[in-house]
Each structure stands twice: as structure tokens, then as C-alpha cells.
Amino acid sequence: MADLSSYLKRARGGRVVQTGFLDLEAQALLEEAARAEGLRVAFFGGFPLAERKVAVLYPAEIPSVHDPVEVVFLEREPPDLGEAMGDLEAWEGGFLVALLPQGKKALQEAGFALLPPPEGALKAKSERVRTLVVPSLRVDAVGAKGFGVSRTYFAQGVKVGKVRLKGRPASPKDEMAPGDTLLAEGLGSLRLLEVLGETRRGNYKIKVEVER
């Protein structure tokens, strides 16, 4: 796993710091640690529902940060580029891959032709099963991660009655169980399919179905 503490150390004092591509557990850990230090964190994966993502840590006074990820189309499968490469998806006649600039450079030097994604390849699917890592099974934690919004934003929606669990208004502290469905106004529905277990850091690995 990436050395998350080194990214946090570099971000202290107002610097903007970018990570390589991180797995689900590392994303959850970094987000929690960044919040504890008063830092903002933005995640970029290239694909609408990417699992591996790059994090950018930045101070609260900066309104937004640049997305460093680019998705390209390759006619043959690329080698593993570690943290320079994100999700890889098979597409008609080749592969779609999310890359950082150093990943693009490595593939070009290896003789790969980096082509733009075919039309429609990156459109969000209306329904998708995803595997997530969340700090708890609470409605606000699962809903925020599943719909790809901040926990604060999702909790505000819960507070004003825009989120329902099992047909009734949800509370942020309600815990979800397999089979439960969240309906969030303006975001869609999320069904918890399975709790796959706990990670070594005490987070939960879950499988959800999201419909927008």
C-alpha cells in the first residue's frame, strides 16, 4: 500500500499534493486522515465509477484542483504500471485505461499508440455493481461513498428528509444490512448486496448496486 503519511506530511503548510492511483482502502484511509488535519481531498479516476483513483490534497482556501487523469484507448493490453495506471476496462477491439502523465510517457516509450476513447465509451452506466471500502455501515458513510459525493453533503440530504431507508426517512446513524435499499432524491437508489468482510484497518468492504 502507498505511504499515505508521506503525502499528508507534504500537504501540511498549504501545499497541493497529488498521489498515484490508490486502491479503495487507501482512499478511505487518506480521506479520513485528511479531514482530521483540516485538508480537502479530491479523487479522480477517469471512469464515471472508477475504483482506483488519484487523490489531490489541498488547503481549504483553494476552491478547486486540476484533474490529472486521462483515459486513453489501446489496441493491446498494457503492462502493469503500478501507481501510474488506474482502472483497465476491455472495450471493443482493445482496452480503455486511466493514466497519469508518467504512465502515458511509459507506454509511448514502450511503443504503444495512445488513442482517444471511442465515442460513448466513458458515459456513465445507469446501473452498476460496485465494490467499496467504507469506515462504517452507517447510512451517511455508505450513501456518500456509493453515490460519489462528500459525506457532509449526503448527511445534509439525510437531515432534511431527502433520503429514505426501507421506505422511511433515514437517520445518518442508521446502519445498513444486506438487502437494504437507500433512495436519495436527485442521486438515485443504492442497494447493499453483500458485506464482504473487514479490512485489516477496521473498514468494511461491501458490494452495492447503484442505479441513477
N, C-alpha and C positions, 0 to 999 in steps of 0.2 A: 504494500500500500504506500501511496505517496507520503512524504514527510509533511504533514499538514502544519505542524508547528513552525516550520521554516517559512511557509507562506504568511502565517499570521504575524510572525516576528518582523518580516519585511514590510507588512502593511501598516504596522504601528507608526504613528507620526505623520499620517496623511498621504502615504504613497498609494498608488494604484498598482495592484499586484495580480498577475494572471497565472493560473495554474495550468498544468497539462490536463488531458482528459482524465476525469475521475470516475470511479465506479459509484454505484448507488450508496453504499455505506459511507464512503469517503465524503460524498456530497452532503449527506445528513450530518456527519460529524463536523465538517467545516462550517456549515450553515449555523449550527448551534454555537460553536466556538466564536464565530464572527459576531453574532448577535450579542454574546456575553461581553464582548470588548467594544461594543458600540459601532461596529463596522457594518457596512452594507455589503451584500454579495449578490451578484447576478450570475445566472447559469446559462450557458449557450451550448447547444448540441447539434445544431444544423438541421436535424429532422424535427417535425412537429412534436413527436412524442419520444425523443431520444432518451436512451438510458445512460450512456456515457456522456458526460458533459464537462466543459471547461468552466471554471469559476473565475470571476473577476472580483477581487476585494477592493473596496473603495470607501473613502470617508463620507459621512452624511452630507457634507456641504457640496459634494459633486452630484449634479442632477441625474446623470446617466453615463454609461460607458459603452465603448465600441464592441461590437460582436466580432471576435477574431476568427470564427469558424466558417469554413467554406465547404460545401458539398460538391463533389465532382463525380463524373461518370467514368468508369474504367472498363475497358473491354476484356480485361483478365483480372483475376483475383490478386490483390496486392499482398506483400509480406506484412507481418506484424510490425508496426512502427511504435509500439508502446504508447506513451502518453501523447504522442503527436498525432495519433489516429483515434477517432471516435467510433461510432456505430458503423457497421458494414451491412448493407442490405442487397440481396440479389435482385437484379432488375433485368428485364428482357434483353438478353444478349450481353450481359455484363454485370457490373456492380456499382452501387452508389456508396460513397464513403465520405465521412466527415473528417476534415483535416485542419490542422493548424498550418501556418506558413512553412514551418520547418518540415512538416510531413509532405507538403506539396513539393518542396525542393528535393527531398529524398527520393520521391517517386520519379520526378523528372530526371534526376541524375541516374536512376535505375532504368531509364528508357521507357517509362510509361507515358502514354498520351493522356493528358488530363482534359476531359471534355465537359461541357456544361451538362447538367442533368436534363434528361428528356422532358418535354412539356408534360406537366401534371404529376411528375414523379414525387414532388415534395408536398403535394396537397395533403392536408390532414385527413385521416380516415374518420368517418363518422362514429365508428365503434372499434375499440381495440382492447385486447387483454394486455395488461402491463404488470411487471414485477417491480415493486417499490420497496425502499427501506424507510421506515418511519420511526420516530422516537417513542411513540405510543399508539394505541388503538383508539385514542380519542377522536371524536368527530372532527375537531379542528385540525388535528395533525394529518389524519388520513385524507380528508377533503382537500386541504391545501396542496398536499403533495400530488394527489391524484389528478386534480384539475390544473395543476401548474401555476398556482397563484401563491401569494405570500400568506403565511399563517394569520397575520394580523388582519389582512383583507378578508379572508374567509371567516374568521371569528366575528368580524363586524357583521357579515351577512347572516351568520347564525343568530347573533344578538338581536337583529331587527326582524327575525322570523322568516328569512328567505331560504332557509334550509330545513328540509324535513327528513326524519329518520323513521322508517317503518310507518310512514303515513302521518306522523305527528311532528309538530315543531321540535327541532333538535336543540339540545343544550351543548355548549362547547365541551363540557366534561363527560357527556355520554360516550360510552365505549361501544365500538362496533364488534360484531361477531360474524363469522362466515354465514353468508346468505342475506345479510342486512344490505339495504339499498338506501343511498342518500340521494335526494332530489334537491338540487341547488338552482334557484332561479337565475337564469342568464348563463349558467355554466353547463347544465345537463344532469345526467344521472351517473352514479358510481355504485357498483355492487362489489362488495368484498367477497371474493370467491374462496380464498384459502389463506390461512396463516401458515407460512412455510417454516417458521421457526424463529428463534432469536439469534442475532449475530453475537460475535464474541464481545462486542461493545455494549450489549444490552438493548440494541434496537430490534425492531421486528421486521422480518422480511415477509411481505404479503403479495398476493396476486389479486388484482382488481380488474373489473371490466368497466370501461368508461364509454359512455355514449353522449355525444354532444348534439 
